[in-house]
Amino acid sequence: MAVSDSVTVGVLSLHTSKETKAILNAVEELGHDTEWLRAENTAVSVADGSATLEPAVDVIANRMLLSNTEQPCEELGLANTVSGLVPMLNEPQSVLTAIHKLSTATALAANDVRVPDVTLALGNQTLNAVRSRYGEEAVYKTAIGTHGGGTWKVGPDDPINAKVGNRYAFLQELIDREDARHRDVRVYVVDGEIIGAMYRYAPDNDWRTNVALGGSVENATDDLPETAREMARRASDAIGLDYAGVDLVEGDEGWFVLEVNPTAGFKGLYEATQVSPAPYIAKLAIERGGGEVDEDRVAELSAVLDDSRPSAQPADASAFDGEPAVIGYTEEVVLSGTSGSKTVLAKSDTGATRTSIDTSLAADIGAGPIKSITRVKSGSSKTSKSRPVVDVVVGVGGNQHTVTASVEDRSHMDYPVLLGRDILENYQVDVSRRIDRDAQDRPEEEE
């Protein structure tokens, strides 16, 4: 249905996701125009003292995914540049606060929103010195992380570092209820309104509830007490986000806010509630840009998560749906655990379900603690072997992946790390490319 005073809504998102597509499709269904601000079509120019953005839009919904990149400041700086030219939902300053978990905790505490006790220290000695404050089990997290990545449970004697790789890390109080299955709740808030809520339950052999890690979901929209609902609204407002997924957990002493996510996914929420946040975000963007929407149509659209290919595809986006990055048969990777990081050579194996790392390497970086034991078949062998599995952060080509890797003695093998499909599914493997061979054959640089 067309409406008067049509506005053009841009979605700033350099990656391809169902959330971005759903927002763009909802804007069009509400009778307004769209642009997808991507690498293929976006430019900022300053000429004769005036700055302009191409393509031209009236308002922008910020969906920049910052937390799984090695250098989030690069893209945050881009968003900050654009926000100076066009009104933006989820402005960069608020997103910066949200993606850094310690910044989130301090902002919430300053606004009387209850959070678990946390400590971030810049030095290893200082961080380990406060470990006793957090009881027998504590949560150890990277300050910037995603999809449950960079999160461990640590015991009182587990050594920890002030950094995991290039990310600062911190200790957090473990919030749980006695004799209750571990769960948390994700509440999706748009412009101060709760769109839906879901309980998230940890998968088997894990304690983290993230849907991206295999957690199950259940509709909590009508079940959630008003105390938790109000806490979610206040948390989103305190961080300054126009839309957010607010994660809360209930302990024996009440509710606590864990995180406020500016790019929370829609899949799990829609699975649990049959409600998509996309039309509500579209509505807010349209109104912020000076347009009008049909409220009843917004409610109708929210019953479907329309992540079909939007018409806002840039004309020259030949690889619109995202050609995967290329990874070689061998690659240099950075492995990070709770007590250190190491750069090593790894071999790609598309036949392996799970990444595996050498026992001594796992010990050196503090990979773990051991979560469970898995049985793995090796090559053509009909028998399987039992191997411990641990959480480890693997840096590949500028991206960071947190995976549950198996640990084995690889001292007799050429490579201490084998990359499995848990990482390779994000890449295209070029078996002719070998980083170790390239290093040997590369000529010296001329000076």
C-alpha positions in Angstrom: 0.0 0.0 0.0 1.5 3.3 -1.0 1.6 6.2 1.4 2.2 9.9 0.9 5.5 11.5 1.6 7.6 8.4 0.7 11.0 8.3 2.4 14.0 6.3 1.4 15.3 4.0 4.2 18.9 2.8 4.0 20.2 -0.3 5.8 23.9 -0.1 6.5 25.1 -3.7 6.5 28.3 -4.9 4.8 27.4 -8.6 5.4 24.4 -10.6 4.0 21.9 -11.6 6.7 18.2 -12.5 6.9 17.8 -9.6 9.4 18.9 -7.0 6.9 16.8 -8.5 4.1 13.8 -8.7 6.3 14.0 -5.0 7.3 14.4 -3.9 3.7 11.4 -6.0 2.6 9.3 -4.7 5.4 10.1 -1.1 4.4 8.9 -1.8 0.9 5.8 -3.5 2.0 5.0 -0.4 4.1 5.1 1.6 0.9 8.5 3.3 1.1 11.8 3.1 -0.8 15.0 1.3 0.2 18.7 1.2 -0.3 21.1 -1.4 0.9 24.4 0.3 1.8 27.1 -2.2 0.9 30.6 -2.3 -0.4 29.2 -2.4 -4.0 27.4 0.9 -3.9 28.4 3.1 -1.0 30.7 6.2 -1.0 31.2 9.3 1.0 32.6 12.4 -0.7 33.6 15.9 0.5 33.7 18.5 -2.2 33.7 22.3 -2.0 33.1 22.0 1.8 30.1 19.8 1.5 29.8 16.1 2.4 27.5 13.7 0.6 26.5 10.1 0.9 25.9 7.8 -2.0 23.3 6.3 -2.4 21.1 9.1 -1.1 18.8 8.1 1.8 16.6 9.9 4.3 17.4 7.7 7.3 19.6 4.7 8.0 19.1 1.6 10.1 22.5 0.5 11.4 23.1 -3.2 11.1 26.9 -3.2 11.0 28.1 -6.4 12.5 31.2 -5.4 14.5 32.0 -8.0 17.1 33.3 -10.9 15.0 35.9 -8.8 13.1 39.5 -8.3 14.2 39.3 -4.5 13.9 35.7 -3.3 14.7 36.9 0.3 15.0 37.3 0.4 11.2 33.6 -0.2 10.5 32.5 1.7 13.6 34.4 4.7 12.1 32.5 4.2 8.9 29.2 4.2 10.6 30.2 7.3 12.6 31.0 9.1 9.4 27.7 8.2 7.8 25.7 9.1 10.9 27.0 12.6 10.7 25.3 13.0 7.3 22.0 11.1 7.8 19.8 10.3 10.8 20.7 6.9 12.0 18.9 4.3 14.2 21.4 2.7 16.7 23.9 5.5 16.5 27.6 4.5 16.6 28.3 5.8 20.2 25.5 3.6 21.5 26.7 0.6 19.5 30.2 1.1 20.8 28.9 0.9 24.3 26.8 -2.1 23.5 29.4 -4.3 21.8 31.9 -3.8 24.6 30.5 -5.8 27.5 32.3 -3.9 30.2 31.2 -0.6 28.8 27.6 -2.0 28.8 27.9 -3.1 32.4 29.2 0.2 33.6 26.6 2.1 31.7 23.8 -0.1 33.1 25.1 0.1 36.7 25.3 3.9 36.4 21.6 3.9 35.5 20.5 1.5 38.3 20.0 -1.5 36.1 21.2 -4.6 37.9 24.1 -6.5 36.4 26.4 -9.4 37.6 29.6 -8.4 39.4 32.5 -8.1 36.9 36.2 -7.2 36.9 38.3 -6.2 33.9 42.0 -5.6 34.7 44.7 -4.6 32.2 47.3 -6.9 33.7 47.3 -10.7 34.3 48.4 -10.4 37.9 45.7 -8.0 38.9 43.0 -10.1 37.2 44.1 -13.3 38.8 44.3 -11.6 42.2 40.5 -10.9 42.2 39.6 -14.5 41.1 38.6 -15.4 44.7 35.8 -12.9 44.7 33.8 -15.0 42.2 33.5 -18.3 44.0 34.1 -21.9 42.8 32.9 -21.2 39.3 33.2 -17.9 37.4 32.4 -16.7 33.9 35.4 -15.6 31.8 34.6 -13.5 28.7 36.2 -11.4 26.1 35.0 -7.9 26.2 33.9 -8.0 22.6 32.5 -11.3 21.4 29.6 -12.8 19.4 27.4 -15.9 19.1 28.6 -17.1 22.5 32.2 -16.8 21.4 34.9 -16.0 23.9 33.0 -17.2 26.9 34.2 -19.9 29.4 33.5 -21.2 32.8 36.7 -21.2 34.9 37.5 -22.8 38.3 39.4 -21.2 41.1 42.8 -22.6 39.9 42.4 -22.0 36.2 45.0 -19.4 35.1 43.5 -16.5 33.1 44.9 -13.7 31.1 43.9 -10.0 30.8 43.6 -10.6 27.1 42.4 -13.5 24.9 44.2 -12.8 21.6 43.7 -9.2 20.8 40.6 -8.8 23.0 40.5 -7.7 26.6 38.8 -10.2 28.9 37.1 -10.1 32.2 35.7 -12.1 35.1 32.0 -12.2 35.7 29.8 -13.6 38.5 28.0 -16.7 37.5 24.3 -16.2 37.9 22.1 -19.4 38.2 19.3 -20.9 40.2 19.8 -24.0 42.3 18.1 -27.1 41.0 16.9 -25.4 37.9 17.8 -26.0 34.2 20.1 -23.3 33.0 18.3 -20.7 30.8 18.3 -17.0 30.1 15.8 -14.8 28.3 16.3 -12.6 25.2 13.9 -9.7 25.1 13.6 -7.8 21.8 13.0 -4.1 22.3 12.2 -1.6 19.5 11.7 2.1 20.5 10.9 1.2 24.0 8.3 -1.4 23.1 8.8 -5.2 23.7 8.2 -7.0 20.5 8.7 -10.5 21.9 10.7 -12.5 24.3 12.1 -16.0 24.4 13.7 -18.3 26.9 16.9 -19.9 25.7 18.1 -23.2 27.0 21.7 -24.5 26.7 22.3 -27.5 24.4 23.6 -30.8 25.8 27.2 -30.7 27.1 27.2 -26.9 27.2 26.1 -24.2 29.5 25.8 -21.3 27.0 22.3 -20.7 25.7 23.0 -18.9 22.4 20.9 -20.1 19.5 24.0 -19.9 17.2 25.5 -22.6 19.4 22.5 -25.0 19.2 20.5 -23.7 22.2 16.7 -24.3 22.2 14.1 -21.6 22.5 10.6 -21.2 24.0 8.1 -18.3 23.8 8.4 -16.1 26.9 6.5 -13.1 25.8 3.4 -13.6 27.9 5.2 -15.5 30.7 7.9 -12.9 31.5 7.2 -11.0 34.7 6.9 -7.3 34.6 10.0 -6.8 36.6 12.1 -8.4 33.8 10.2 -6.6 31.1 10.8 -3.2 32.7 14.5 -4.0 33.2 14.8 -4.8 29.5 13.2 -1.5 28.5 15.4 0.4 30.9 18.6 -1.4 29.7 17.9 -0.5 26.0 17.2 3.1 27.0 20.3 3.3 29.2 22.6 2.2 26.4 20.8 4.5 23.9 19.7 1.9 21.4 16.7 2.3 19.2 16.4 -1.5 18.9 18.2 -4.2 20.8 18.1 -7.8 22.0 18.4 -7.6 25.8 19.7 -10.7 27.5 18.6 -11.3 31.2 19.1 -14.1 33.6 17.2 -15.0 36.8 19.2 -15.9 39.8 18.2 -16.8 43.4 18.3 -13.0 44.2 16.3 -11.9 41.2 16.9 -10.7 37.6 20.2 -9.4 36.1 20.9 -8.0 32.6 23.8 -9.8 30.9 24.1 -8.1 27.6 22.4 -5.6 25.3 22.9 -6.7 21.6 22.5 -4.0 18.9 22.5 -6.6 16.1 20.5 -9.4 17.7 19.3 -12.0 15.3 15.7 -12.6 14.4 15.7 -16.4 13.7 15.5 -17.7 17.3 12.9 -15.1 18.3 10.7 -15.8 15.3 11.0 -19.6 15.9 9.8 -19.1 19.5 7.2 -16.4 19.1 6.2 -16.3 15.4 6.9 -12.5 15.5 9.5 -10.7 13.4 11.0 -7.5 14.7 11.7 -6.3 11.1 8.5 -4.4 10.4 8.7 -2.6 13.8 12.3 -1.5 13.0 11.1 -0.5 9.5 8.3 1.5 11.0 10.6 3.3 13.3 13.0 4.1 10.5 10.2 5.4 8.3 8.9 7.7 11.0 12.3 8.9 11.9 12.8 9.9 8.3 9.5 11.9 8.3 7.2 9.3 6.7 4.0 7.5 7.8 3.0 3.9 8.1 -0.1 1.8 8.5 0.0 0.4 12.0 -2.3 -2.5 11.2 0.0 -3.4 8.2 3.0 -3.5 10.6 1.3 -6.1 12.8 0.3 -8.2 9.7 3.9 -8.1 8.4 5.3 -9.2 11.7 3.7 -12.6 11.4 6.1 -13.5 8.6 9.9 -13.4 8.6 10.4 -12.4 5.0 14.1 -12.8 4.3 13.7 -13.2 0.5 16.1 -11.3 -1.8 15.1 -7.6 -1.6 14.9 -5.3 -4.6 17.5 -3.1 -2.9 20.2 -5.3 -4.4 22.9 -3.0 -5.7 22.9 -3.1 -9.5 26.5 -4.2 -9.8 26.5 -6.7 -6.9 27.6 -9.7 -8.9 28.3 -11.6 -5.7 25.2 -10.3 -3.9 24.6 -13.3 -1.7 28.2 -13.3 -0.6 30.9 -15.3 -2.2 32.7 -17.0 0.7 36.2 -15.9 1.4 38.9 -18.2 0.1 41.1 -20.3 2.5 44.0 -22.4 1.5 44.9 -26.0 2.1 47.2 -24.6 4.7 46.8 -21.3 6.5 48.4 -19.3 9.3 45.9 -19.1 12.2 46.0 -17.5 15.7 44.7 -19.7 18.5 43.6 -18.1 21.7 42.6 -19.6 25.1 42.3 -18.4 28.6 46.0 -18.1 29.2 47.5 -17.0 25.9 47.7 -17.0 22.1 49.9 -18.6 19.5 50.3 -18.2 15.8 50.6 -21.6 14.0 50.1 -23.3 10.7 46.9 -25.2 10.2 45.7 -27.7 7.6 42.1 -27.5 6.1 40.2 -30.8 6.1 36.6 -30.6 4.7 36.1 -34.2 5.8 36.5 -33.4 9.5 33.3 -32.3 11.3 35.2 -30.6 14.1 38.5 -28.6 14.4 41.2 -30.4 16.4 44.3 -29.1 18.0 47.5 -30.6 19.5 47.5 -31.5 23.2 50.6 -29.4 24.1 49.3 -26.4 22.1 46.0 -26.6 23.9 47.9 -26.6 27.2 50.1 -23.7 26.2 47.2 -21.3 25.3 44.8 -22.5 28.1 42.2 -24.0 25.8 39.4 -25.3 27.9 38.5 -26.3 30.5 37.5 -29.7 29.1 33.8 -29.6 28.4 33.1 -33.2 27.5 34.4 -36.3 25.7 33.5 -37.0 22.1 34.1 -40.1 20.0 35.8 -39.4 16.7 36.4 -41.8 13.7 39.8 -41.3 12.1 40.3 -41.7 8.4 39.3 -45.1 7.1 39.3 -46.7 10.5 36.1 -48.4 11.5 36.8 -47.8 15.2 36.4 -44.5 17.0 38.6 -42.9 19.7 37.6 -40.8 22.7 38.9 -37.3 22.7 38.3 -34.3 25.1 36.8 -31.2 23.6 37.5 -27.6 24.6 36.5 -24.1 23.6 39.1 -22.2 21.6 39.1 -19.0 19.6 40.6 -19.4 16.1 41.6 -16.3 14.1 41.6 -16.9 10.3 42.0 -14.2 7.7 40.8 -11.3 9.9 37.8 -13.3 11.3 37.5 -14.9 14.7 35.6 -18.1 15.3 34.9 -19.7 18.6 34.6 -23.5 18.2 34.5 -26.6 20.4 37.7 -28.3 19.2 38.8 -31.8 20.0 42.3 -32.3 21.6 44.7 -35.0 20.4 48.4 -35.7 20.2 49.4 -34.2 16.8 53.1 -34.1 17.6 53.8 -36.7 14.9 51.8 -34.8 12.3 53.0 -31.9 10.1 50.4 -29.4 11.5 49.4 -28.8 15.1 45.9 -27.7 14.0 43.4 -29.2 11.7 40.5 -26.9 10.6 37.2 -28.8 10.3 33.9 -27.9 8.8 32.9 -26.0 11.9 35.2 -23.3 10.5 35.5 -24.2 6.8 31.8 -23.9 6.3 32.4 -20.1 6.2 35.0 -20.3 3.4 35.8 -21.7 0.0 38.8 -24.0 0.2 41.5 -23.7 -2.5 43.6 -26.8 -2.2 46.3 -25.4 -4.5 47.0 -22.6 -2.0 49.5 -23.4 0.7 50.8 -20.7 3.0 53.9 -22.7 4.0 54.9 -23.3 0.4 54.2 -19.6 -0.5 56.4 -18.5 2.4 59.3 -20.6 1.0 58.9 -19.4 -2.6 58.3 -15.7 -2.0 61.1 -13.5 -3.3 62.7 -10.9 -1.2 61.3 -7.4 -1.3 63.3 -4.8 -3.2 64.3 -1.8 -1.1 
